[in-house]
Amino acid sequence: MFKHIFERIEGIGQYPLFSLLVFLTFFIGVGLWAYTLGKPYVAHMGQLPLDEQPTNPTTDAQPCK
């Protein structure tokens, strides 16, 4: 059923190519961003889940009762 509907749409073949290009652009952009991150920043972010003390007491404060 869908095959017959898609056959009647003109230019439908461009959408998969456009989707692939958007995906590749985003994927390459995120890869380049991750590659250019500094090692100190990556090490700091890697240690955040393991830190026992909050780094910013104003945002890590306990909620009011």
N, CA, C and O atoms as a Maestro MAE file, in Angstrom:
{
 s_m_m2io_version
 :::
 2.0.0
}

f_m_ct {
 s_m_title
 :::
 protein
 m_atom[260] {
  # First column is atom index #
  i_m_mmod_type
  r_m_x_coord
  r_m_y_coord
  r_m_z_coord
  i_m_residue_number
  s_m_chain_name
  s_m_pdb_residue_name
  s_m_pdb_atom_name
  i_m_atomic_number
  :::
  1 25 0.812 -1.190 0.000 1 A "MET " " N  " 7
  2 3 0.000 0.000 0.000 1 A "MET " " CA " 6
  3 2 0.864 1.267 0.000 1 A "MET " " C  " 6
  4 15 0.648 2.177 -0.800 1 A "MET " " O  " 8
  5 25 1.837 1.311 0.902 2 A "PHE " " N  " 7
  6 3 2.697 2.497 0.972 2 A "PHE " " CA " 6
  7 2 3.554 2.647 -0.281 2 A "PHE " " C  " 6
  8 15 3.886 3.757 -0.697 2 A "PHE " " O  " 8
  9 25 3.901 1.518 -0.868 3 A "LYS " " N  " 7
  10 3 4.727 1.570 -2.072 3 A "LYS " " CA " 6
  11 2 4.011 2.337 -3.176 3 A "LYS " " C  " 6
  12 15 4.638 3.120 -3.889 3 A "LYS " " O  " 8
  13 25 2.729 2.127 -3.322 4 A "HIS " " N  " 7
  14 3 1.964 2.809 -4.360 4 A "HIS " " CA " 6
  15 2 1.804 4.299 -4.051 4 A "HIS " " C  " 6
  16 15 1.787 5.128 -4.962 4 A "HIS " " O  " 8
  17 25 1.689 4.629 -2.791 5 A "ILE " " N  " 7
  18 3 1.578 6.043 -2.410 5 A "ILE " " CA " 6
  19 2 2.887 6.763 -2.694 5 A "ILE " " C  " 6
  20 15 2.886 7.863 -3.246 5 A "ILE " " O  " 8
  21 25 4.023 6.135 -2.312 6 A "PHE " " N  " 7
  22 3 5.317 6.773 -2.508 6 A "PHE " " CA " 6
  23 2 5.700 6.875 -3.980 6 A "PHE " " C  " 6
  24 15 6.460 7.765 -4.361 6 A "PHE " " O  " 8
  25 25 5.187 5.985 -4.801 7 A "GLU " " N  " 7
  26 3 5.493 6.039 -6.231 7 A "GLU " " CA " 6
  27 2 4.884 7.278 -6.883 7 A "GLU " " C  " 6
  28 15 5.412 7.778 -7.876 7 A "GLU " " O  " 8
  29 25 3.788 7.770 -6.338 8 A "ARG " " N  " 7
  30 3 3.126 8.940 -6.927 8 A "ARG " " CA " 6
  31 2 3.731 10.271 -6.495 8 A "ARG " " C  " 6
  32 15 3.429 11.305 -7.091 8 A "ARG " " O  " 8
  33 25 4.571 10.264 -5.480 9 A "ILE " " N  " 7
  34 3 5.182 11.517 -5.001 9 A "ILE " " CA " 6
  35 2 6.411 11.812 -5.848 9 A "ILE " " C  " 6
  36 15 7.329 10.997 -5.941 9 A "ILE " " O  " 8
  37 25 6.414 12.982 -6.461 10 A "GLU " " N  " 7
  38 3 7.550 13.351 -7.302 10 A "GLU " " CA " 6
  39 2 8.722 13.799 -6.429 10 A "GLU " " C  " 6
  40 15 8.525 14.514 -5.446 10 A "GLU " " O  " 8
  41 25 9.918 13.392 -6.775 11 A "GLY " " N  " 7
  42 3 11.119 13.803 -6.072 11 A "GLY " " CA " 6
  43 2 11.324 13.097 -4.750 11 A "GLY " " C  " 6
  44 15 12.089 13.571 -3.910 11 A "GLY " " O  " 8
  45 25 10.649 11.961 -4.544 12 A "ILE " " N  " 7
  46 3 10.754 11.240 -3.274 12 A "ILE " " CA " 6
  47 2 12.151 10.656 -3.079 12 A "ILE " " C  " 6
  48 15 12.559 10.397 -1.947 12 A "ILE " " O  " 8
  49 25 12.872 10.452 -4.145 13 A "GLY " " N  " 7
  50 3 14.212 9.883 -4.051 13 A "GLY " " CA " 6
  51 2 15.227 10.817 -3.422 13 A "GLY " " C  " 6
  52 15 16.304 10.373 -3.024 13 A "GLY " " O  " 8
  53 25 14.914 12.087 -3.322 14 A "GLN " " N  " 7
  54 3 15.841 13.053 -2.740 14 A "GLN " " CA " 6
  55 2 15.829 13.007 -1.216 14 A "GLN " " C  " 6
  56 15 16.827 13.368 -0.593 14 A "GLN " " O  " 8
  57 25 14.753 12.583 -0.608 15 A "TYR " " N  " 7
  58 3 14.638 12.595 0.846 15 A "TYR " " CA " 6
  59 2 15.618 11.654 1.549 15 A "TYR " " C  " 6
  60 15 16.209 12.055 2.552 15 A "TYR " " O  " 8
  61 25 15.818 10.423 1.072 16 A "PRO " " N  " 7
  62 3 16.815 9.575 1.745 16 A "PRO " " CA " 6
  63 2 18.221 10.150 1.648 16 A "PRO " " C  " 6
  64 15 18.989 10.054 2.605 16 A "PRO " " O  " 8
  65 25 18.569 10.735 0.530 17 A "LEU " " N  " 7
  66 3 19.886 11.335 0.379 17 A "LEU " " CA " 6
  67 2 20.041 12.534 1.307 17 A "LEU " " C  " 6
  68 15 21.087 12.698 1.934 17 A "LEU " " O  " 8
  69 25 19.020 13.368 1.400 18 A "PHE " " N  " 7
  70 3 19.054 14.518 2.296 18 A "PHE " " CA " 6
  71 2 19.181 14.064 3.750 18 A "PHE " " C  " 6
  72 15 19.941 14.657 4.516 18 A "PHE " " O  " 8
  73 25 18.455 13.030 4.136 19 A "SER " " N  " 7
  74 3 18.523 12.512 5.504 19 A "SER " " CA " 6
  75 2 19.914 11.976 5.816 19 A "SER " " C  " 6
  76 15 20.441 12.198 6.906 19 A "SER " " O  " 8
  77 25 20.499 11.279 4.869 20 A "LEU " " N  " 7
  78 3 21.852 10.756 5.056 20 A "LEU " " CA " 6
  79 2 22.859 11.886 5.220 20 A "LEU " " C  " 6
  80 15 23.739 11.810 6.077 20 A "LEU " " O  " 8
  81 25 22.740 12.930 4.411 21 A "LEU " " N  " 7
  82 3 23.661 14.058 4.516 21 A "LEU " " CA " 6
  83 2 23.518 14.793 5.849 21 A "LEU " " C  " 6
  84 15 24.517 15.206 6.439 21 A "LEU " " O  " 8
  85 25 22.291 14.956 6.324 22 A "VAL " " N  " 7
  86 3 22.081 15.600 7.630 22 A "VAL " " CA " 6
  87 2 22.701 14.746 8.737 22 A "VAL " " C  " 6
  88 15 23.377 15.274 9.620 22 A "VAL " " O  " 8
  89 25 22.479 13.444 8.698 23 A "PHE " " N  " 7
  90 3 23.046 12.547 9.702 23 A "PHE " " CA " 6
  91 2 24.566 12.580 9.682 23 A "PHE " " C  " 6
  92 15 25.193 12.707 10.734 23 A "PHE " " O  " 8
  93 25 25.165 12.469 8.507 24 A "LEU " " N  " 7
  94 3 26.631 12.469 8.413 24 A "LEU " " CA " 6
  95 2 27.215 13.794 8.868 24 A "LEU " " C  " 6
  96 15 28.245 13.808 9.543 24 A "LEU " " O  " 8
  97 25 26.581 14.913 8.515 25 A "THR " " N  " 7
  98 3 27.071 16.220 8.941 25 A "THR " " CA " 6
  99 2 27.045 16.327 10.458 25 A "THR " " C  " 6
  100 15 28.018 16.776 11.063 25 A "THR " " O  " 8
  101 25 25.951 15.922 11.072 26 A "PHE " " N  " 7
  102 3 25.846 15.968 12.527 26 A "PHE " " CA " 6
  103 2 26.861 15.041 13.172 26 A "PHE " " C  " 6
  104 15 27.534 15.436 14.125 26 A "PHE " " O  " 8
  105 25 26.986 13.811 12.672 27 A "PHE " " N  " 7
  106 3 27.901 12.825 13.238 27 A "PHE " " CA " 6
  107 2 29.356 13.298 13.131 27 A "PHE " " C  " 6
  108 15 30.119 13.174 14.089 27 A "PHE " " O  " 8
  109 25 29.738 13.832 11.983 28 A "ILE " " N  " 7
  110 3 31.104 14.330 11.804 28 A "ILE " " CA " 6
  111 2 31.340 15.551 12.684 28 A "ILE " " C  " 6
  112 15 32.421 15.702 13.254 28 A "ILE " " O  " 8
  113 25 30.335 16.430 12.803 29 A "GLY " " N  " 7
  114 3 30.468 17.609 13.668 29 A "GLY " " CA " 6
  115 2 30.678 17.242 15.117 29 A "GLY " " C  " 6
  116 15 31.534 17.823 15.783 29 A "GLY " " O  " 8
  117 25 29.911 16.284 15.622 30 A "VAL " " N  " 7
  118 3 30.076 15.850 17.010 30 A "VAL " " CA " 6
  119 2 31.425 15.155 17.188 30 A "VAL " " C  " 6
  120 15 32.078 15.318 18.219 30 A "VAL " " O  " 8
  121 25 31.836 14.395 16.203 31 A "GLY " " N  " 7
  122 3 33.146 13.744 16.274 31 A "GLY " " CA " 6
  123 2 34.286 14.747 16.326 31 A "GLY " " C  " 6
  124 15 35.221 14.588 17.110 31 A "GLY " " O  " 8
  125 25 34.211 15.780 15.493 32 A "LEU " " N  " 7
  126 3 35.243 16.823 15.520 32 A "LEU " " CA " 6
  127 2 35.230 17.585 16.835 32 A "LEU " " C  " 6
  128 15 36.289 17.904 17.375 32 A "LEU " " O  " 8
  129 25 34.045 17.879 17.357 33 A "TRP " " N  " 7
  130 3 33.947 18.572 18.637 33 A "TRP " " CA " 6
  131 2 34.587 17.725 19.748 33 A "TRP " " C  " 6
  132 15 35.332 18.252 20.574 33 A "TRP " " O  " 8
  133 25 34.303 16.431 19.769 34 A "ALA " " N  " 7
  134 3 34.865 15.550 20.787 34 A "ALA " " CA " 6
  135 2 36.379 15.430 20.633 34 A "ALA " " C  " 6
  136 15 37.101 15.334 21.626 34 A "ALA " " O  " 8
  137 25 36.854 15.434 19.404 35 A "TYR " " N  " 7
  138 3 38.292 15.312 19.159 35 A "TYR " " CA " 6
  139 2 39.050 16.563 19.600 35 A "TYR " " C  " 6
  140 15 40.200 16.469 20.028 35 A "TYR " " O  " 8
  141 25 38.415 17.733 19.501 36 A "THR " " N  " 7
  142 3 39.099 18.978 19.839 36 A "THR " " CA " 6
  143 2 38.982 19.351 21.314 36 A "THR " " C  " 6
  144 15 39.552 20.356 21.739 36 A "THR " " O  " 8
  145 25 38.254 18.560 22.104 37 A "LEU " " N  " 7
  146 3 38.167 18.857 23.532 37 A "LEU " " CA " 6
  147 2 39.537 18.702 24.176 37 A "LEU " " C  " 6
  148 15 40.319 17.827 23.805 37 A "LEU " " O  " 8
  149 25 39.809 19.559 25.140 38 A "GLY " " N  " 7
  150 3 41.085 19.471 25.845 38 A "GLY " " CA " 6
  151 2 41.100 18.309 26.829 38 A "GLY " " C  " 6
  152 15 40.066 17.932 27.380 38 A "GLY " " O  " 8
  153 25 42.283 17.749 27.041 39 A "LYS " " N  " 7
  154 3 42.403 16.624 27.962 39 A "LYS " " CA " 6
  155 2 42.020 16.998 29.392 39 A "LYS " " C  " 6
  156 15 41.401 16.183 30.077 39 A "LYS " " O  " 8
  157 25 42.364 18.204 29.875 40 A "PRO " " N  " 7
  158 3 41.919 18.549 31.239 40 A "PRO " " CA " 6
  159 2 40.393 18.582 31.369 40 A "PRO " " C  " 6
  160 15 39.853 18.164 32.394 40 A "PRO " " O  " 8
  161 25 39.709 19.065 30.364 41 A "TYR " " N  " 7
  162 3 38.243 19.115 30.394 41 A "TYR " " CA " 6
  163 2 37.656 17.707 30.418 41 A "TYR " " C  " 6
  164 15 36.719 17.433 31.168 41 A "TYR " " O  " 8
  165 25 38.203 16.827 29.607 42 A "VAL " " N  " 7
  166 3 37.712 15.453 29.547 42 A "VAL " " CA " 6
  167 2 37.980 14.741 30.875 42 A "VAL " " C  " 6
  168 15 37.128 14.001 31.368 42 A "VAL " " O  " 8
  169 25 39.158 14.965 31.451 43 A "ALA " " N  " 7
  170 3 39.481 14.339 32.728 43 A "ALA " " CA " 6
  171 2 38.563 14.867 33.830 43 A "ALA " " C  " 6
  172 15 38.111 14.103 34.683 43 A "ALA " " O  " 8
  173 25 38.287 16.170 33.811 44 A "HIS " " N  " 7
  174 3 37.383 16.757 34.801 44 A "HIS " " CA " 6
  175 2 35.979 16.176 34.667 44 A "HIS " " C  " 6
  176 15 35.369 15.801 35.669 44 A "HIS " " O  " 8
  177 25 35.470 16.098 33.471 45 A "MET " " N  " 7
  178 3 34.136 15.545 33.254 45 A "MET " " CA " 6
  179 2 34.089 14.053 33.602 45 A "MET " " C  " 6
  180 15 33.059 13.554 34.055 45 A "MET " " O  " 8
  181 25 35.179 13.357 33.394 46 A "GLY " " N  " 7
  182 3 35.227 11.935 33.729 46 A "GLY " " CA " 6
  183 2 35.200 11.693 35.224 46 A "GLY " " C  " 6
  184 15 34.716 10.656 35.676 46 A "GLY " " O  " 8
  185 25 35.717 12.643 36.001 47 A "GLN " " N  " 7
  186 3 35.741 12.499 37.451 47 A "GLN " " CA " 6
  187 2 34.481 13.011 38.122 47 A "GLN " " C  " 6
  188 15 34.280 12.732 39.304 47 A "GLN " " O  " 8
  189 25 33.624 13.742 37.432 48 A "LEU " " N  " 7
  190 3 32.432 14.320 38.054 48 A "LEU " " CA " 6
  191 2 31.531 13.285 38.730 48 A "LEU " " C  " 6
  192 15 31.096 13.526 39.855 48 A "LEU " " O  " 8
  193 25 31.235 12.162 38.111 49 A "PRO " " N  " 7
  194 3 30.359 11.209 38.802 49 A "PRO " " CA " 6
  195 2 30.997 10.616 40.051 49 A "PRO " " C  " 6
  196 15 30.289 10.092 40.911 49 A "PRO " " O  " 8
  197 25 32.318 10.686 40.167 50 A "LEU " " N  " 7
  198 3 33.013 10.073 41.290 50 A "LEU " " CA " 6
  199 2 33.290 11.048 42.425 50 A "LEU " " C  " 6
  200 15 33.637 10.621 43.526 50 A "LEU " " O  " 8
  201 25 33.145 12.346 42.184 51 A "ASP " " N  " 7
  202 3 33.397 13.344 43.213 51 A "ASP " " CA " 6
  203 2 32.377 13.223 44.334 51 A "ASP " " C  " 6
  204 15 31.181 13.061 44.091 51 A "ASP " " O  " 8
  205 25 32.875 13.306 45.583 52 A "GLU " " N  " 7
  206 3 31.974 13.240 46.723 52 A "GLU " " CA " 6
  207 2 31.529 14.622 47.176 52 A "GLU " " C  " 6
  208 15 30.439 14.769 47.728 52 A "GLU " " O  " 8
  209 25 32.357 15.636 46.950 53 A "GLN " " N  " 7
  210 3 32.010 16.987 47.361 53 A "GLN " " CA " 6
  211 2 31.533 17.772 46.149 53 A "GLN " " C  " 6
  212 15 32.093 17.642 45.060 53 A "GLN " " O  " 8
  213 25 30.487 18.597 46.338 54 A "PRO " " N  " 7
  214 3 30.011 19.412 45.215 54 A "PRO " " CA " 6
  215 2 31.038 20.475 44.835 54 A "PRO " " C  " 6
  216 15 31.720 21.038 45.692 54 A "PRO " " O  " 8
  217 25 31.133 20.733 43.539 55 A "THR " " N  " 7
  218 3 32.077 21.735 43.067 55 A "THR " " CA " 6
  219 2 31.493 23.134 43.127 55 A "THR " " C  " 6
  220 15 32.240 24.109 43.209 55 A "THR " " O  " 8
  221 25 30.163 23.253 43.086 56 A "ASN " " N  " 7
  222 3 29.504 24.547 43.134 56 A "ASN " " CA " 6
  223 2 28.406 24.471 44.186 56 A "ASN " " C  " 6
  224 15 27.340 23.914 43.924 56 A "ASN " " O  " 8
  225 25 28.654 25.028 45.382 57 A "PRO " " N  " 7
  226 3 27.676 24.868 46.455 57 A "PRO " " CA " 6
  227 2 26.341 25.576 46.187 57 A "PRO " " C  " 6
  228 15 25.337 25.216 46.802 57 A "PRO " " O  " 8
  229 25 26.296 26.554 45.305 58 A "THR " " N  " 7
  230 3 25.020 27.236 45.070 58 A "THR " " CA " 6
  231 2 24.077 26.395 44.231 58 A "THR " " C  " 6
  232 15 22.863 26.458 44.423 58 A "THR " " O  " 8
  233 25 24.607 25.611 43.307 59 A "THR " " N  " 7
  234 3 23.730 24.793 42.461 59 A "THR " " CA " 6
  235 2 23.560 23.393 43.023 59 A "THR " " C  " 6
  236 15 22.610 22.697 42.664 59 A "THR " " O  " 8
  237 25 24.480 22.957 43.915 60 A "ASP " " N  " 7
  238 3 24.406 21.621 44.475 60 A "ASP " " CA " 6
  239 2 23.822 21.615 45.887 60 A "ASP " " C  " 6
  240 15 23.973 20.628 46.607 60 A "ASP " " O  " 8
  241 25 23.176 22.668 46.283 61 A "ALA " " N  " 7
  242 3 22.618 22.758 47.620 61 A "ALA " " CA " 6
  243 2 21.443 21.801 47.777 61 A "ALA " " C  " 6
  244 15 20.779 21.433 46.808 61 A "ALA " " O  " 8
  245 25 21.208 21.412 49.023 62 A "GLN " " N  " 7
  246 3 20.086 20.543 49.331 62 A "GLN " " CA " 6
  247 2 18.777 21.295 49.185 62 A "GLN " " C  " 6
  248 15 18.730 22.490 49.479 62 A "GLN " " O  " 8
  249 25 17.714 20.643 48.742 63 A "PRO " " N  " 7
  250 3 16.430 21.331 48.600 63 A "PRO " " CA " 6
  251 2 15.846 21.707 49.959 63 A "PRO " " C  " 6
  252 15 16.092 21.026 50.954 63 A "PRO " " O  " 8
  253 25 15.089 22.768 49.999 64 A "CYS " " N  " 7
  254 3 14.449 23.224 51.225 64 A "CYS " " CA " 6
  255 2 13.317 22.304 51.582 64 A "CYS " " C  " 6
  256 15 12.651 21.754 50.705 64 A "CYS " " O  " 8
  257 25 13.091 22.131 52.891 65 A "LYS " " N  " 7
  258 3 11.997 21.268 53.362 65 A "LYS " " CA " 6
  259 2 10.762 22.069 53.637 65 A "LYS " " C  " 6
  260 15 9.741 21.511 54.041 65 A "LYS " " O  " 8
  :::
 }
 m_bond[259] {
  # First column is bond index #
  i_m_from
  i_m_to
  i_m_order
  :::
  1 1 2 1
  2 2 3 1
  3 3 4 2
  4 3 5 1
  5 5 6 1
  6 6 7 1
  7 7 8 2
  8 7 9 1
  9 9 10 1
  10 10 11 1
  11 11 12 2
  12 11 13 1
  13 13 14 1
  14 14 15 1
  15 15 16 2
  16 15 17 1
  17 17 18 1
  18 18 19 1
  19 19 20 2
  20 19 21 1
  21 21 22 1
  22 22 23 1
  23 23 24 2
  24 23 25 1
  25 25 26 1
  26 26 27 1
  27 27 28 2
  28 27 29 1
  29 29 30 1
  30 30 31 1
  31 31 32 2
  32 31 33 1
  33 33 34 1
  34 34 35 1
  35 35 36 2
  36 35 37 1
  37 37 38 1
  38 38 39 1
  39 39 40 2
  40 39 41 1
  41 41 42 1
  42 42 43 1
  43 43 44 2
  44 43 45 1
  45 45 46 1
  46 46 47 1
  47 47 48 2
  48 47 49 1
  49 49 50 1
  50 50 51 1
  51 51 52 2
  52 51 53 1
  53 53 54 1
  54 54 55 1
  55 55 56 2
  56 55 57 1
  57 57 58 1
  58 58 59 1
  59 59 60 2
  60 59 61 1
  61 61 62 1
  62 62 63 1
  63 63 64 2
  64 63 65 1
  65 65 66 1
  66 66 67 1
  67 67 68 2
  68 67 69 1
  69 69 70 1
  70 70 71 1
  71 71 72 2
  72 71 73 1
  73 73 74 1
  74 74 75 1
  75 75 76 2
  76 75 77 1
  77 77 78 1
  78 78 79 1
  79 79 80 2
  80 79 81 1
  81 81 82 1
  82 82 83 1
  83 83 84 2
  84 83 85 1
  85 85 86 1
  86 86 87 1
  87 87 88 2
  88 87 89 1
  89 89 90 1
  90 90 91 1
  91 91 92 2
  92 91 93 1
  93 93 94 1
  94 94 95 1
  95 95 96 2
  96 95 97 1
  97 97 98 1
  98 98 99 1
  99 99 100 2
  100 99 101 1
  101 101 102 1
  102 102 103 1
  103 103 104 2
  104 103 105 1
  105 105 106 1
  106 106 107 1
  107 107 108 2
  108 107 109 1
  109 109 110 1
  110 110 111 1
  111 111 112 2
  112 111 113 1
  113 113 114 1
  114 114 115 1
  115 115 116 2
  116 115 117 1
  117 117 118 1
  118 118 119 1
  119 119 120 2
  120 119 121 1
  121 121 122 1
  122 122 123 1
  123 123 124 2
  124 123 125 1
  125 125 126 1
  126 126 127 1
  127 127 128 2
  128 127 129 1
  129 129 130 1
  130 130 131 1
  131 131 132 2
  132 131 133 1
  133 133 134 1
  134 134 135 1
  135 135 136 2
  136 135 137 1
  137 137 138 1
  138 138 139 1
  139 139 140 2
  140 139 141 1
  141 141 142 1
  142 142 143 1
  143 143 144 2
  144 143 145 1
  145 145 146 1
  146 146 147 1
  147 147 148 2
  148 147 149 1
  149 149 150 1
  150 150 151 1
  151 151 152 2
  152 151 153 1
  153 153 154 1
  154 154 155 1
  155 155 156 2
  156 155 157 1
  157 157 158 1
  158 158 159 1
  159 159 160 2
  160 159 161 1
  161 161 162 1
  162 162 163 1
  163 163 164 2
  164 163 165 1
  165 165 166 1
  166 166 167 1
  167 167 168 2
  168 167 169 1
  169 169 170 1
  170 170 171 1
  171 171 172 2
  172 171 173 1
  173 173 174 1
  174 174 175 1
  175 175 176 2
  176 175 177 1
  177 177 178 1
  178 178 179 1
  179 179 180 2
  180 179 181 1
  181 181 182 1
  182 182 183 1
  183 183 184 2
  184 183 185 1
  185 185 186 1
  186 186 187 1
  187 187 188 2
  188 187 189 1
  189 189 190 1
  190 190 191 1
  191 191 192 2
  192 191 193 1
  193 193 194 1
  194 194 195 1
  195 195 196 2
  196 195 197 1
  197 197 198 1
  198 198 199 1
  199 199 200 2
  200 199 201 1
  201 201 202 1
  202 202 203 1
  203 203 204 2
  204 203 205 1
  205 205 206 1
  206 206 207 1
  207 207 208 2
  208 207 209 1
  209 209 210 1
  210 210 211 1
  211 211 212 2
  212 211 213 1
  213 213 214 1
  214 214 215 1
  215 215 216 2
  216 215 217 1
  217 217 218 1
  218 218 219 1
  219 219 220 2
  220 219 221 1
  221 221 222 1
  222 222 223 1
  223 223 224 2
  224 223 225 1
  225 225 226 1
  226 226 227 1
  227 227 228 2
  228 227 229 1
  229 229 230 1
  230 230 231 1
  231 231 232 2
  232 231 233 1
  233 233 234 1
  234 234 235 1
  235 235 236 2
  236 235 237 1
  237 237 238 1
  238 238 239 1
  239 239 240 2
  240 239 241 1
  241 241 242 1
  242 242 243 1
  243 243 244 2
  244 243 245 1
  245 245 246 1
  246 246 247 1
  247 247 248 2
  248 247 249 1
  249 249 250 1
  250 250 251 1
  251 251 252 2
  252 251 253 1
  253 253 254 1
  254 254 255 1
  255 255 256 2
  256 255 257 1
  257 257 258 1
  258 258 259 1
  259 259 260 2
  :::
 }
}
